[in-house]
Amino acid sequence: MVSLAIRTLHVLAVTVLVGGTVALWYGYRSGALTSLRAARQYEWLFWALLGVLVLTGVGNLGALGPPGPATDWGRTLLVKLLVVLGLVLGSAVRTLSVVRVSDHLDRPTGRSTHTAFGRAYGVTATALLALVVLAEVLAHG
C-alpha cells in the first residue's frame, strides 16, 4: 500500500510540473503573460515538487531494488539520472534569472525578456517530457 502511495505521489508531482511548465512556456511564448509574477510564484512550486520527485523516485527505486549497470534497465536509469541532473542545473540557472530580473520590477521588462523566459520554460518542459518517456521505458521496457 505504501508503494502505491509513493508511486501516486510521484505521478501527481510530475503531472503538475509538466503542466505548469508548459503553461508558463505557452504564456510567455504567446504573450498572454506580461509579468514575471507567475514565473516567480511557480519557481517555489517547481522546487518543492522536484524535491518530492527525487524523494519518491528514490522510494520507487528502493522498492524495485538496485539495478545492475550492465543491464539495459540500468543503462536507461543512468540516462534518466543524467537528464535529471541537467534539469536541476538548468532549472537553477532559470530560477536565478527569474529572481534577478523580477527583483527589478520597478523597471519595465521588454518582449525579449519574456521571449527568453518562454524559451527557458520550453527547454524545461522538453527535459521533463524526456524524463516521462524514460520513466515509461523503465516501467514497461
Phi, psi and omega per residue, in radians:
M1 nan -0.718 3.120
V2 -1.108 -0.706 3.130
S3 -1.054 -0.693 3.106
L4 -1.144 -0.723 3.119
A5 -1.107 -0.719 3.122
I6 -1.126 -0.769 3.126
R7 -1.129 -0.706 3.130
T8 -1.112 -0.790 3.099
L9 -1.067 -0.686 3.117
H10 -1.069 -0.838 -3.123
V11 -1.163 -0.727 3.117
L12 -1.101 -0.721 3.136
A13 -1.117 -0.771 -3.138
V14 -1.189 -0.559 3.107
T15 -1.116 -0.800 3.123
V16 -1.172 -0.699 3.111
L17 -1.061 -0.875 -3.122
V18 -1.131 -0.820 -3.117
G19 -1.071 -0.800 3.136
G20 -1.139 -0.720 -3.139
T21 -1.164 -0.755 3.111
V22 -1.135 -0.672 3.114
A23 -1.096 -0.747 3.108
L24 -1.181 -0.724 3.091
W25 -0.996 -0.873 -3.110
Y26 -1.151 -0.704 3.138
G27 -1.059 -0.795 3.125
Y28 -1.296 -0.618 -3.136
R29 -1.166 -0.722 -3.082
S30 -1.484 -0.253 -3.100
G31 1.568 0.051 3.130
A32 -1.167 -0.559 3.068
L33 -1.714 2.210 -3.105
T34 -2.073 -0.002 3.072
S35 -2.246 2.970 3.127
L36 -1.691 0.102 -3.121
R37 -1.035 -0.779 -3.135
A38 -1.109 -0.722 3.130
A39 -1.124 -0.758 -3.120
R40 -1.107 -0.728 3.112
Q41 -1.186 -0.690 -3.118
Y42 -1.150 -0.577 -3.132
E43 -1.011 -0.656 3.086
W44 -1.088 -0.813 3.126
L45 -1.117 -0.728 -3.124
F46 -0.995 -0.884 -3.077
W47 -1.210 -0.611 3.083
A48 -1.128 -0.798 -3.135
L49 -1.220 -0.578 3.073
L50 -1.112 -0.669 3.047
G51 -1.087 -0.729 3.082
V52 -1.073 -0.754 3.141
L53 -1.080 -0.746 3.140
V54 -1.132 -0.810 -3.123
L55 -1.118 -0.789 3.141
T56 -1.258 -0.512 3.064
G57 -1.137 -0.725 3.076
V58 -1.136 -0.681 3.087
G59 -1.098 -0.733 3.095
N60 -1.115 -0.732 3.127
L61 -1.127 -0.685 3.095
G62 -1.101 -0.628 3.124
A63 -1.219 -0.535 -3.111
L64 -1.532 -0.392 -3.073
G65 1.601 2.662 -3.101
P66 -1.224 2.334 3.127
P67 -1.468 2.741 3.012
G68 -1.387 2.379 -3.106
P69 -1.163 -0.262 -3.123
A70 -1.506 -0.133 -3.128
T71 -1.523 2.805 3.057
D72 -1.055 -0.714 3.134
W73 -1.085 -0.758 3.131
G74 -1.124 -0.702 3.106
R75 -1.169 -0.687 3.102
T76 -1.130 -0.714 3.082
L77 -1.071 -0.723 3.116
L78 -1.069 -0.753 3.090
V79 -1.067 -0.763 3.134
K80 -1.072 -0.760 3.137
L81 -1.128 -0.619 3.081
L82 -1.181 -0.665 3.073
V83 -1.153 -0.690 3.082
V84 -1.058 -0.775 3.117
L85 -1.053 -0.777 3.094
G86 -1.085 -0.695 3.109
L87 -1.095 -0.775 -3.128
V88 -1.113 -0.815 -3.122
L89 -1.144 -0.794 3.115
G90 -1.129 -0.661 3.133
S91 -1.214 -0.562 3.069
A92 -1.099 -0.755 3.096
V93 -1.095 -0.785 -3.134
R94 -1.075 -0.806 -3.126
T95 -1.084 -0.792 3.121
L96 -1.085 -0.625 3.100
S97 -1.168 -0.759 3.112
V98 -1.061 -0.793 -3.124
V99 -1.121 -0.786 -3.092
R100 -1.107 -0.803 -3.119
V101 -1.224 -0.715 -3.088
S102 -1.297 -0.299 3.043
D103 -1.188 -0.315 -3.131
H104 -1.946 0.783 -3.084
L105 -1.212 -0.203 3.082
D106 -1.206 -0.362 3.040
R107 -1.667 2.427 3.112
P108 -1.188 2.479 3.057
T109 -1.688 2.432 -3.076
G110 -1.581 3.097 3.133
R111 -1.065 -0.609 -3.122
S112 -1.133 -0.587 3.085
T113 -1.136 -0.772 -3.134
H114 -1.201 -0.610 3.077
T115 -1.117 -0.731 3.135
A116 -1.112 -0.742 3.124
F117 -1.241 -0.582 3.036
G118 -1.039 -0.761 3.103
R119 -1.144 -0.721 -3.133
A120 -1.079 -0.761 3.113
Y121 -1.243 -0.504 3.050
G122 -1.133 -0.759 3.097
V123 -1.123 -0.728 3.115
T124 -1.080 -0.779 3.131
A125 -1.084 -0.699 3.117
T126 -1.091 -0.769 3.120
A127 -1.117 -0.731 3.118
L128 -1.111 -0.718 3.113
L129 -1.173 -0.614 3.054
A130 -1.091 -0.671 3.102
L131 -1.164 -0.623 3.083
V132 -1.114 -0.741 3.111
V133 -1.108 -0.781 3.118
L134 -1.104 -0.651 3.097
A135 -1.120 -0.676 3.105
E136 -1.132 -0.709 3.093
V137 -1.102 -0.748 3.138
L138 -1.156 -0.662 -3.093
A139 -1.309 -0.610 -3.004
H140 -2.181 0.066 3.071
G141 1.332 nan nan
